[in-house]
Amino acid sequence: MIPVCSPLLKGNEKRYVLDALNTNWISSSGKYINLFEKAFANFCGVKYGITTTSGTTALHLALVALGIKKGDEVIIPNFTMISCATAICYTGAKPVFVDVDKETWNIDPKEIEKKITKRTKAIMVVHMYGNPCDMKEIKKISKKYNLKIIEDSAESHGAEYKGKKCGTLGNIACFSFFANKIITTGEGGMVVTNNKKLAEKCRYFKNMCFKIKGKRDFIHNDVGFNYKLSNLHSAIGLAQTEKADDYVKRRIKNHNLYKQFLKDVEGITFQEDKPHTQNLYWMNAIVIDKKKFGMNRNKLIKTLKLKGIDTRLLFTGMNNQPSLKSYGCACNGKYPVTDWLTKNGLYLPSGSGLKRLEIKYICNVIKDCLTKVKAKE
Ligand SMILES: Cc1ncc(COP(=O)(O)O)c(C=O)c1O
């Protein structure tokens, strides 16, 4: 089976993990934590990096650092991973959903203002599949209403908007290092920011609100969390960050091959790039138009599976999540673009280690479907 996305661990991962083991530093102290935070912050072009246990906990920490609390509302794209919404629920605040743009599949700036109320405190943007959001428009809105911007960069390590990396475009940003991400630590995450106060708050809250300065007693003035990443995970993260530029190039190359091999196939839509952005195509997602392609999405998935090609469905909208309905989110609006993506979209294999021949094979199987459909007509 060609997997959808498997990690590439061909750098210093083993050497650094063995060093952590051999020196007995395996939990949340040890040199690799600091080295990884510095290296990744440097890769993004940002001052501070704070490791966490996942992208989800990074989002929670960022929201807490910004002071988001019960009674507040935070705007998010309706088409995203559930983590965006759940992290907001952890604070007691409410996620408010905005549909995405039909071309970029990112939060639609034209729809944001309609959802702003007196309670809105922040906009959480998601650079979907590595495609940077329209930050100029989003910043305009955030200035007009005095809203904070949280970037969920879980899928956009190394993507760029107007020459600046995702993760440097708002007040605070969060990355995931889950095994399918461009840089992985197995499980893990990081908050990055240029704001010293926010960085200090993240460090404080991620470590159970142990006092940062002064005597290390067991007096805690706030309710904190244990979101500390281990030295072992950070050792992998450092090795991965050393290879980050190479992984980004590979993802871009893979995407260009998919586009080239599928260019004459009718009924397949890719996410669109906009000027001044560098998408890094974390996932090669496509949307199938059954009428033009001649086969629906589910049938294509089955056909690909029979030929040894793994795929995944795209996200289900936040408005269709029973958990968020029970939490009290407003779920009754219309989200046509999300519905279209959920119903007709799939990910093709996209890992950094994918070979040209594998991509050609996948595209030939897709083209074969079309030929068979045409032959039946
Ligand atoms: C957009 C987005 N946000 C947040 C997350 C959560 O990251 P994690 O799985 O590390 O908690 C993911 C993970 O896939 C994601 O794709």
The ligand as an SDF file (V2000), in Angstrom:
LIG
                    3D

 16 16  0  0  0  0  0  0  0  0999 V2000
   -5.4100   22.2640   11.3100 C   0  0  0  0  0  0  0  0  0  0  0  0
   -5.0160   21.4340   12.4800 C   0  0  0  0  0  0  0  0  0  0  0  0
   -5.0660   21.9820   13.7040 N   0  0  0  0  0  0  0  0  0  0  0  0
   -4.7150   21.2890   14.8050 C   0  0  0  0  0  0  0  0  0  0  0  0
   -4.2910   19.9840   14.7170 C   0  0  0  0  0  0  0  0  0  0  0  0
   -4.0030   19.2440   15.9830 C   0  0  0  0  0  0  0  0  0  0  0  0
   -2.7030   18.7650   16.1010 O   0  0  0  0  0  0  0  0  0  0  0  0
   -2.3910   17.5070   17.0420 P   0  0  0  0  0  0  0  0  0  0  0  0
   -2.9090   16.3000   16.3610 O   0  0  0  0  0  0  0  0  0  0  0  0
   -0.8970   17.5090   17.1520 O   0  0  0  0  0  0  0  0  0  0  0  0
   -3.0570   17.7480   18.3410 O   0  0  0  0  0  0  0  0  0  0  0  0
   -4.2180   19.3650   13.4680 C   0  0  0  0  0  0  0  0  0  0  0  0
   -3.7670   17.9810   13.3550 C   0  0  0  0  0  0  0  0  0  0  0  0
   -3.9340   17.2800   12.3970 O   0  0  0  0  0  0  0  0  0  0  0  0
   -4.5890   20.1030   12.3190 C   0  0  0  0  0  0  0  0  0  0  0  0
   -4.5560   19.5610   11.0910 O   0  0  0  0  0  0  0  0  0  0  0  0
  1  2  1  0
  2  3  1  0
  2 15  2  0
  3  4  2  0
  4  5  1  0
  5  6  1  0
  5 12  2  0
  6  7  1  0
  7  8  1  0
  8  9  2  0
  8 10  1  0
  8 11  1  0
 12 13  1  0
 12 15  1  0
 13 14  2  0
 15 16  1  0
M  END
$$$$
